């Protein structure tokens, strides 16, 4: 058939693949005949079906011939009934499922009304095999022009994946509940708005709370120990304010009012915030860690209690006519979804009957479909709908399909909707549950297992394999073989009891493949079938080796402590957090209070403290217990022989991981002999103090006399240099006048003048040397480059005369006395120029680098912490014997005669004194004919 485009057959236009197959099907060979003879009811129904995005199919006539659309096509699978099902008899095509669906079809065709099924299992043949498929579907009668039922319209949605998710989530929920119970956790869920919370029975028991329902937070806070209460309240407030990403992690003590004992708990939780940053939920777990606190350990176990609710949603459908979207047809499912009765909605514009959905974007979607003819598909669209007098949020899958008349004009919109609120929330809850499950296992470090008691097959978590030290997918028998042989009867007895009671618990030792011994705690639950036969075992395993070791170690430690305490020469005691002494070692027998015990089991020590020391001792002890002071006290204590003896008493506090005092450890050491010795020493110290003061006065007087002598020496040096130079100046002046008489006289007078010049130079050097006292406060940061350039300029003529070559590397800034270091550079360069080799171009160089520890040790003979710079002056002059390296730095010491080389023998002595003034060191390295190297070490800073 290829004339479907004619005006009379426009109802078959569109429809995608199934529209094409329907138009080309040889209907004239069937009982329906050519489509132009089909009744209007069939045409209208097929037009809606083929152009709908919602899965539909139609059985028509008593023979139940099959029609279906593209949306239903994927449900037939890859290798199934498509396309052969089109136009075929329903009982033939759906032979494998007709026993289930045939009676429903017959009910509708016989006038028994429509049907509706949710998540029903209807196995069908597809993909080359029989598959279990779940459906939510409805059968609706189609009325022809004569008022007779002539067909069944089926709207359906495959829900196989949703059902599978529900079953998986149910198993997850059971496993999580069991994990929480197996780990002995308390669970809580706080509503930050109402400040109330819910907790499981275990948590209520810990806090001493009874009854059911919501619990005011104040009631739980009142059960917390007074010393921890403010800290817990602060931690809750910080979590609800979003600190640390809302994480709540704290350890505290529970002491319910009216109960003689409580417990320590570790609480783990997390606050959940809305988009506005306001806390909307705060939940977590709580674990009793009393034994771990006492034994100085922390159980790394925390689990979360997670809940997930799974609900099913129905399919809904309606027809909206005209641009006002008049509700012409609405089934009960969409009325239920809208939350409105039929008399409010039918025959009225959609937004008039349901004003609650205005301004949610639905108006624009409907207008676009109505005026453009483009269909619209929404998945998990959030919609606010009325429920019980208030607005509630729903998630809906829906399609808007344009409805056309025979001329192709849009006359309305068909709405097919599916409430997926619960499945969407279920998907989100599953994601949250998986994360919580992972967190619970990580925090609690539990291993889990699942045993099929009928087949003995076992599934173990990776953590359980790790606890047993296994790998490579061990079997249940491998786990049984790992049980320590002495503990096997304990395990077997526990299993026998579990097969009767359903509850499994035991603590045993296991052997790892490396032969090491470990402790485990096992807890499980047995599930029975209707015949009371055990069929399944779910369990959890915890490694408690460290707990066992710590408990044993604590008991052994207590024994060793008492043994050591009794062996000590001091009085050893222990007090509780309130300051009550609860233990003394055997040394107590040496004191008057050996049998003085208070009614509450403590020791009354006040009676043996000397009356003059009692008040201060008692006050200091109270201050120490209150955390205001350390307890260290010297006081007199009454001995058994009736005498008071001096004792030094000390106490230190043992604290838990939160810094809270657990108990006090103290000693009392007899120091009576020491006190008497101190009194004797005090008398000696008074005498010694008088002697020191007298000697100090004598030293001060001597220092003043020495200072006066130095000043007189300086004056003498100045006067001496002045008085010595005055006759020399006159000698040189008169010699110059006499030189003009004759040549011989001039020759002798030259010698006289030369000797006078040398003596003048010598006097100047002596004067300089005498003035090189301690540099004092004249230090300043100075650039060595500047000093080098200044000295080079001063010797410019001599350098040019000898054609000398001077070079240097990068020079630092040092804290020095500038004029003294200037003199140092001048003397060293002058010596290098003076003692140059004839016939050889003089070369003088200066380098600077940071001194190494080895160099410092070589110069100073000890380890030096301060940073020093090494200034190395090198030349290629005549050199000297290394044996003379120390001699050249002594005043008036010369290695050459004055006829060979001029000079006074003071220059290098001045260099050494300058370096000494700068807390440095200088040494010379040389050999004859090979030049000389002078190493000068100066600190970077003084």
Order of alpha helices (4+ residues) and beta strands (2+ residues): alpha-alpha-beta-beta-alpha-alpha-alpha-beta-beta-beta-beta-beta-alpha-beta-beta-alpha-beta-alpha-alpha-beta-beta-beta-alpha-beta-beta-alpha-alpha-alpha-alpha-beta-beta-beta-alpha-beta-beta-alpha-alpha-alpha-beta-beta-beta-alpha-beta-beta-alpha-beta-beta-beta-alpha-alpha-beta-alpha-alpha-beta-beta-alpha-beta-alpha-beta-alpha-beta-beta
